[in-house]
């Protein structure tokens, strides 16, 4: 019943499962429970980095079946040692944006389970040309669209339609 949000990695590689550059956990799936039973859905959300224009960051790993969506990961203001801030780049800067969006949705609609939260997240992406064929959804995080979908998703909803032009969940 959890979602595991992971950074895709920063080697500019295709990390689809079975590929030469597959990586753990980003290029893997979480479709089987620890007892071997089928989960029925993937509990890993893998995040690529995009820049301020929405372009896939030059360093970001990608994968049409292994990376779910993109999120801001270039020139992100972050805490650094010594009580200061610095601008940082990386998929480790992008993944927290997605984690925060999921937490916001869960706080707005606490009846949604992890599977539905994942579906809402992936259905609400903004289609992005640089991510087409490079991520499962072909899009980047769109918190505004996600909020709308979170407010309208009922507790029994397990699948939400993706935006047109996206391959969705």
Secondary structure, 3 states (H helix, E strand, C coil): CCCEEEECCCCCCECCCCCCCCCCCCCCCCCECCCCCECCCCCEEEEEEECCCCCECCCCCECCCCCCEEEECCCEEEEECCCEEEEECCHHHHHHHHHHHHHHHHHHCCCCCHHHHHHHHHHCCEECHHHCCCCCCCEECCHHHHHHHHHHCCCCCCCCCCCCCCCCC
